Amino acid sequence: MKKQILVILFLILIFYSCKKELSDTSGSNTSTAVDVYVAGADSISILAHGIPAYWKNGKAVYYTDGTQSYGGIAAEATSIAVIGNDVYMTGYAQLCGTFSCHDYGRLWKNGISIDLNLPTYPNSLAFSNNDIYIAGSSLYLEGTGGNAAYLKNEVKTELPSGSTGSISTAIAVSGNDVYVAGIGITGSIYSGPQKYIAKYWKNSQPVILTDGTNSAQAWSIVVSGNDAYVAGYEWNGRSYQDASGSPYKKSIAKYWKNSQLVILTDGTDDAYAKSIAVSGNDVYVAGSEQNGKSYQDASGYTYKRSVAKYWKNGKAVILSDGTEDGYTTSIAVSGNDIYVAGTVSGHATYWKNGIAVTLSNADSDANAILLVKQ
């Protein structure tokens, strides 16, 4: 269901709630009663595709505001926040004319759609002091020339990006400081070679996390005290050849604390870190690794299934058995309870302490998870 923008997207995300959302920095060792919100999309049936939705404690709420269509991908929610009695989601809608379809960024408030001229793919949503911040990009990863940006109350701030371009993927606000994670682009698809750099911006000042020798991407950011944590991955693992014989390297899941690298996987198989949370002294990273069951495609090339997992302080916790593809996209912590959103075998799912809750039996995505104290 998701668009393929070089890699499987979305991710990703940092949220705030005035209700109040549980803090990732409390370090509490107790369990708290929470409402679990998961944002994504649900096809509902084989006829309908891409209806933006969220699930509250497993019960679906569909945003059927006319942005959905039939017979093609139409709309998807990528992040969620709850402010009092109001539910906000970002995402995109695909609107089709006579000859072509175009994607448009969306902000939904209680199901009412607000057009966003930027970004086309608003990945991350944050609230601070009654201000709403949205990060994302109008640029495909394989494109060039666009600048990473974020919106504050729908006012655009472009981030310094260099001559080739960049993409913003996630946002976090701490006091008066605005942090945006993203991807720098070097080279051009037209002149090549093109590579990506993991980076973030603090108050529009760039912080470079990788040197560009190998492509890398940053997809999630969280701030705890004076420390900034960024999750992503870099293609600097084992060298191999794809089905066409082209040389590549496996991606390694990793995160950075104040630019200091922590490696999560050994590079034997492709791995991706998509979301990060901090609770006390513990660091949690959600992602996936392609080290599941082996299978062959129609041409006879061997692949491995993707395994949904998260890492606590660098130690992997396995969430799916690898017989079907599984991915995680978002993680949140409440005391001793760990909540992770993702997809298994094409079905939106979340896990509480490793126990899976299937949200839909139709083709669906779970892109973000939010915990709100009852």
N, C-alpha and C positions, 0 to 999 in steps of 0.2 A: 504494500500500500504506500509506503513512503517513497518520496522521490529519491533517486540515486544521484547524489551530488558528489561524485567521486567515491565517497564512503557512505555508509549508512548513517543518516543524520539523526540529530535531535537528542537531543539531549538533555540533558544538561543543566540542573538549574538551581538558582538561589531565590527564595521566596520570603516574604514578610507578611504578617497578618496582625491587624489591630485587635483580633478577637480574644486571645493572642496566639500566634503561632509559637510552637515550642522552639526554644533556642537550641542550636547545635553546640553551644559552648557551656551549657549548664554543668555537664559532668555528673548529673544526677544518677544515682544507682537505683532509683525506684521506678515503678511503672505508673504511668499517668493515663487516665481515660482520655482518648483522643478521637476526633473524627478524621477519617482517612479520605482525602480527596486525591483522585488520580485523573489527570487530563490526557486526552488523546483523540482518537477517532474510531468510529465503529461503522462497519458497512451495513449492519443490521440484517441484511439479506443478500442474496446473490445479485439482486437487482440494484441496490443502492450502494454507493461507494463514497467513502470519505465524509461522513457526517461528523462534524466536530462534537465532542462529547466530554463529559466528566462523570466520574462515578464517586458518589459519596457513600462510604461504607458499603460499597459493592452495588449500590443502586444507580442505574444510569440516568443521566439527564442529557437529552439531545438538543443541540442548538439548530433547529430547523428554521433558519431565518431566510431561506431562499438562496443561500450560498451553496447548498449541496446540489448535486446533479445525479443523473442516472446513467450508468454505462461508462463512467470514468472517474478518476480521482478528482475530488472536488474541494474538500476542506479538511483541515486538521488543526487541533489545538496542541500547542507546544509547551505552554507553561500556565500556571494557575496561582492565584492569590485570593484570600478571603479577608475582606475588610468589613467587620461588623456583620451585617446580613447580606452584603454584596459579594458576588462571586465574579472575579475578573479572570479572563483567559486571553492569552495571545495566540496567534496562529496565522494561517493563511487560507485564502479561498481561491479556487480556480474558477474563473468566469470565462465562458466561451462565447465567441461571436460566430459569424458565418464561416470564417476561414481559419480561425486560430483561437487558442486558449492562452490566457495570461493569468499569472498568480498575483494576488494582492494581499498585502499585510492586513491583519485584522486584530482589533482589540474588541473583545466581547465583555459587556457588563450586564450580568443577569440575562444573557441571551440576546441582548441588543448589540448589533454589529456596528463598529466604528471603523471606517476606512483609515488605513495608515499609508501615506505615500512613501514612507520608509519605516521599517525595512520590509522587503518582500517576504523574508523569512524571519519574523520576530521570534527569537528563540527563548528569550529570558525576560522575566518580569520581576520588578522589585518595587516596594513601597517604602518611603521614608518621609516622615513629617508631612503627611498628606500629599506628597508628590509621588507621581508614578513614573518609573524609569523602565524603558524597554530597549533591549539590545538585539541586534540582528544585522542582516545585510541584504541589500538588493542585488547582490552579486553572486552568481554561481561560482563555485570553487574553481571551475575550469576557465572562468572568464578573467579579464584583466581590466585595470583602470579604475575600479571602484574603491571607495574609501570606507573603512570601518566607521560606524557611527552608533549613537544611541539617541533615544528620545527622552526628554524630561517634560512631562505634561504636553507631549506632542510637538515640542520644540526640538529641532534636530541639532546635535553637536557632532561634527565630523572629527575624526581622530587622525593625527598625523600618520601617514601610511607609506611614504616613499613614492617612487615614480610608478611602480607596477600595480599596487593596490593591496587591500587587506579586507578582512572580514571580521566582524564582531560576533561572538557566539554566546556570551553569558555576561551578566552584570550583577554586581553586589554593591551595596551602599553601606558605609560605616561612618556615622557622624556626618561630617561635611565632605567626606571623601567618596569619590565614585571610582569603582574598579570595573574594568571591562576586559574580559578575556577574549582572545581571538587568534587570527591566523594572518601572518604576513605572507605576501606573494612575491616571489622573485622570478625573474624571467618572464617569458610570454609563451602562450600556446602556439603563437604564430612564428616566433623566432627561436624559442626553447633555449636550453632546457628550463622547465618551470619547476620550482620547488616551493614548499611552504615552510614557514617559520612559526613556532609556537611563541606566543607573546601575550602580554597584557598591558593595559594602560591604567595608571593611577592619576586621576585628575588630568587626563589627556597626555600625560607623559609616558612614552613607551618604555616597557621593561622587556628586553629580549631574553628568551629562555633557551633557545637553540641557535646554533651558529649557521644553519643553512646547508651544512654539508649533506645532511639527509633531510628529507621532508618530515615535518612534524606539525601537529595541530593541537591547540588548546581549546577545550570544550566546556569547562566548568570552573568557577571561581567562588571561593568563600573566604571571608575575613573573620579571624578570631583574635581579638585584642589588636595587637600591632602586626600580626602575622597574616600574610596573604598566601593562600593555598590554591594552586591551579592544577587541574587534572587534564591529561591528554595522552598523546602517544607519538612515537617517532619511529620511522622506518629505518632502523639501524640494527635489525636482528640478522638472523641467518639468511645467507644469499641462496636464491633458488631461481629456477626458470618456470615461467607460467606455461599454459597449454600451447602457446604459440612459439615458445622458445625464448621469449624476451626475459632479460635478467631483472630480478627484483630482490628486495630485502623484506623480511618479515617485520611487522610493526611490533613495538614493545610498549606495553602499558606503563605509565609512569605518572608521578606528580612532582610538583615543585613547591617547597615551602620557602618563601622569600628568595626565590631563584635557585635554591639548593635542591638538587635533583634526588629523587627517591625512585628507584627502579622496582617495578612490581612483577615483571615476567622476564624469562630468560631469553626470549627471542627465537625459541625453537618453532613456535607457532604464532600466527598473527594474534595480537591482543589489543584491546582498545579500552581506555579509561574515559568514561563519559560524564561522571558526576562525582562530586566530592562533598563530604560533610565532616565537621569537626565537633567532638563532644569531649570537653575536658582535655585530657592529654591524648585522646584516641583520634586517629584519622581513618575515615572510611572512604573507600573509593569504589564506585560501581562501574561495571563494564562487562566485557566478555572476552573469551579466548577460544580460538578455533582449534581445540584439542579434543573434540568429541569423536563420535563414530565416523569412520572413513566411508566414503561412497564415491562412485564414479558418475561423471556427467555423461551426456549422450555421446561425446567424442572419446570417452574412455579415460579422461584425465581424472586423477584422484584428488578429492578434497576431504576436508574434515568438517563435521558439524560444529557450529558455534555453541559454546557452553556459557550460560548465564552465571555470573558470579560477582562477588564483591571482595575487597581486601580490607581487613582490619589491621592497621599497623603493619602492613606489608604481607600479612598471611591470608591466603585465599580461602574463601568460603564458597563452596559449590552450591548452586541453586537449581540447576537442571542437569539431567542425566546424560545429555549429549546424544541421545538417539534422534532428536529433532533439534533444529536450530533454536537457540535461546539467546536473548540479549537483555541487558539491563541498561536503563537510561537515566535513572534518578534515584537518589538515596536520601533518607531522612532518619534521624535518631531521636528517640524519646526515652530517656533513662536507660534501662537495659534493653529496650526494644529497638530492633533494627528493621526498618521498612525499606523495601526496594521495589521500584516499578520497572516493568519491561515487557517482553513479548516472548512467548514460547509457542513454536509451531504456528505462528501467525495469529495468536490469540493474546489480547491484552491481559496482563497478569500483574499482580503484586505479591510480594512475599513479606510475611511478618515472622521474623526470627527463623527464616528458612522454610516456613510453611506457605505453600502457594495458594493463592486465591485467584481463580480464573474469572475475569470480568465479563468476557463475551466469548461465545462459541462461534461467532462469525469472524471474518477477516477484520482485524482491529489492531490498534496500537495503543500502548501506554507510554507517554512521553515524559510525564512529570508527576511527582508525588508530593503531597503537602499534608502536614499534620497540624490540626487545630485543636487546642485544649478545649474540652467540653465544659 
